């Protein structure tokens, strides 16, 4: 599964850079509060793209816990960042989705830590 996490991490990183460029050059029409939300989501996406890369590189030693962290990071990025982008850019409210995604991101970090403690 390590290759999957590295691939998804690279894709998430690509998306974060693309969204950062879009925010910097194409969102002048957006109100400052919404633009700040986009920038925060980009930052979270970028950090968790790196977390996915780490989970992928660590997966051969970290086992199931590292893979579980990869699942949590992936779902967390989609739910948290996706819902923040949807709200900031289109006003789409998905109640509870961002907190669920943020919780998954935190759980992913906990699972990655557990994978280090339990490493083979």
C-alpha positions in Angstrom: 0.0 0.0 0.0 3.0 2.3 0.4 3.0 3.1 -3.3 -0.6 4.1 -3.1 0.0 6.6 -0.2 3.0 8.1 -2.0 1.0 8.4 -5.2 -2.0 10.0 -3.4 0.5 12.3 -1.5 2.0 13.5 -4.7 -1.5 14.1 -6.1 -2.6 16.0 -3.0 0.7 18.1 -3.2 0.0 18.8 -6.8 -3.5 19.9 -6.0 -2.3 22.1 -3.1 0.2 23.9 -5.4 -2.4 24.4 -8.1 -5.0 25.7 -5.6 -2.4 28.0 -4.1 -1.6 29.4 -7.5 -5.3 29.8 -8.2 -5.8 31.6 -4.9 -2.9 33.9 -5.6 -3.8 34.8 -9.2 -7.4 33.9 -9.9 -9.4 34.7 -6.8 -9.2 38.5 -6.6 -13.0 38.6 -6.6 -13.2 36.6 -3.4 -13.8 38.4 -0.1 -10.8 38.4 2.2 -12.3 36.1 4.8 -13.1 33.5 2.1 -9.7 33.9 0.6 -8.1 33.2 4.0 -10.2 30.1 4.3 -8.9 28.9 0.9 -5.3 29.6 2.0 -5.8 27.7 5.3 -7.2 24.7 3.4 -4.2 24.8 1.0 -1.9 24.8 3.9 -3.6 21.8 5.5 -3.7 20.0 2.2 0.1 20.6 1.7 1.0 19.4 5.1 -1.1 16.3 4.8 0.3 15.6 1.3 3.6 15.3 3.1 2.0 13.1 5.8 0.8 10.8 3.1 4.3 10.6 1.6 5.6 9.7 5.1 3.0 7.1 5.6 3.9 5.6 2.2 7.6 5.5 2.8 7.1 4.1 6.3 4.4 1.6 5.4 6.7 -1.4 4.8 7.9 -1.1 8.4 4.8 0.5 10.0 2.4 -2.2 8.7 -1.4 -1.9 9.2 -1.2 1.2 11.4 0.7 3.1 8.8 -1.8 2.0 6.1 -4.7 3.0 8.4 -3.0 6.4 8.8 -2.8 6.7 5.0 -6.5 6.0 4.7 -7.3 8.6 7.4 -5.1 11.2 5.8 -6.7 10.7 2.4 -10.2 10.8 3.7 -9.4 13.8 5.9 -7.9 15.8 3.1 -10.9 15.1 0.9 -13.5 15.9 3.6 -11.8 18.8 5.4 -10.1 20.6 2.5 -12.9 19.8 0.1 -15.6 21.2 2.3 -13.6 24.3 3.1 -13.0 24.9 -0.6 -16.7 24.3 -1.4 -17.8 26.8 1.2 -15.2 29.5 0.5 -15.6 29.3 -3.3 -19.3 28.4 -3.8 -21.0 29.0 -0.4 -21.9 25.2 -0.2 -22.5 24.3 3.4 -21.9 20.6 4.3 -22.6 20.6 8.0 -20.2 18.5 10.0 -18.0 17.5 7.1 -15.1 19.7 7.9 -14.9 18.7 11.5 -15.1 15.0 10.5 -12.3 15.5 8.1 -10.2 17.4 10.6 -10.8 14.6 13.1 -9.6 12.1 10.6 -6.5 14.1 10.0 -5.7 14.0 13.7 -6.5 10.3 13.9 -4.1 9.8 11.0 -1.3 11.4 13.0 -2.1 9.2 16.0 -2.1 6.1 13.9 1.2 7.0 12.3 2.7 7.5 15.8 1.3 4.1 16.9 2.8 2.5 13.8 6.2 3.8 14.9 5.8 2.4 18.4 4.6 -1.0 17.1 7.1 -1.2 14.2 8.4 -4.6 13.2 
